[in-house]
């Protein structure tokens, strides 16, 4: 994995003998003469024409990501949501139908349950993990099943072998957002999934300094997505691709460290009297622990947990943290923590949030690459301060 993350997709000899992939910072490409122009437009000569249709730095990133995921092809985007929306729209036509699980990312759910229906596309939302409901929701015009694994914020794990079996029997496609897992911990294509998505903003970039997305899978499916991508124009710029490639070089090392630290943190939190419950697939207490053991090589760097006490107590806990930043992302080298109820579901009523399992006491911790004992020490002192606030 580390070797692929460093070398895949690059020619050994690069411009000016550079070790790193150069940034080709241009929006358009010149032709030597009309003969070369016609060789490209009429003869299919492989080269670059315009930035929206491809860039050399971008191509290296796509090839490297495809190698990491074990995919035939990859297309990168300016963000994870651009990848999701473009993929969904490329797969459906008016009159089609899709199935999505209720534990998917909020913005993905909102797009599928609301906006896409303007184009005459139906959508069924089914409870995550209810495979009977999943099968019952499939209609003759169902085009694909969409889910995540692990999910946000409860880190539920989809049984990918079971998903593949259901989809094959009903002749529908399968799409999995594998951002939380990364190719280091889970490779859905090996379980029969048709398309895999990533927000490269997270673990793949790894430094909290880029926005990017990717879709990977069989060449014919990815090509259709790429064609629509060219029309939508949600392209990733060359400098961002360079930073993505830079991040990928330490990708395997970072994820291994985050896996190890997250397990230590999860066990600490599970044993702490100020924590009601911990959600982490590496723990035996997680409801999908056995599935995670079977299809994942690591359990990821995100740990979600319930802090005992009211919302003011939870806020005191968050405000008392000194090492962990309060920020709504994950996968970077810095440890981040967020409160889903305040950040992602601020426009929902308390009743609506609780119906979705987004309680006042729920927080999501994205473990970075700091020493695990320092992260734990920070959590310990903040939990201690929150206990004092409750006594008052």
Secondary structure as GFF3:
##gff-version 3
##sequence-region A 1 392
A	DSSP	alpha_helix	2	7	.	.	.	ID=ss1
A	DSSP	three_ten_helix	15	17	.	.	.	ID=ss2
A	DSSP	alpha_helix	34	41	.	.	.	ID=ss3
A	DSSP	three_ten_helix	51	53	.	.	.	ID=ss4
A	DSSP	alpha_helix	56	69	.	.	.	ID=ss5
A	DSSP	beta_strand	73	77	.	.	.	ID=ss6
A	DSSP	alpha_helix	80	91	.	.	.	ID=ss7
A	DSSP	beta_strand	97	101	.	.	.	ID=ss8
A	DSSP	alpha_helix	106	113	.	.	.	ID=ss9
A	DSSP	three_ten_helix	115	119	.	.	.	ID=ss10
A	DSSP	beta_strand	122	126	.	.	.	ID=ss11
A	DSSP	alpha_helix	131	137	.	.	.	ID=ss12
A	DSSP	beta_strand	142	148	.	.	.	ID=ss13
A	DSSP	alpha_helix	160	170	.	.	.	ID=ss14
A	DSSP	beta_strand	173	177	.	.	.	ID=ss15
A	DSSP	alpha_helix	182	185	.	.	.	ID=ss16
A	DSSP	three_ten_helix	188	191	.	.	.	ID=ss17
A	DSSP	beta_strand	195	199	.	.	.	ID=ss18
A	DSSP	beta_strand	213	217	.	.	.	ID=ss19
A	DSSP	alpha_helix	219	232	.	.	.	ID=ss20
A	DSSP	alpha_helix	238	248	.	.	.	ID=ss21
A	DSSP	alpha_helix	251	271	.	.	.	ID=ss22
A	DSSP	beta_strand	275	279	.	.	.	ID=ss23
A	DSSP	alpha_helix	289	295	.	.	.	ID=ss24
A	DSSP	beta_strand	302	307	.	.	.	ID=ss25
A	DSSP	alpha_helix	311	319	.	.	.	ID=ss26
A	DSSP	beta_strand	325	326	.	.	.	ID=ss27
A	DSSP	beta_strand	336	338	.	.	.	ID=ss28
A	DSSP	alpha_helix	340	343	.	.	.	ID=ss29
A	DSSP	alpha_helix	350	355	.	.	.	ID=ss30
A	DSSP	beta_strand	362	366	.	.	.	ID=ss31
A	DSSP	alpha_helix	372	391	.	.	.	ID=ss32
###
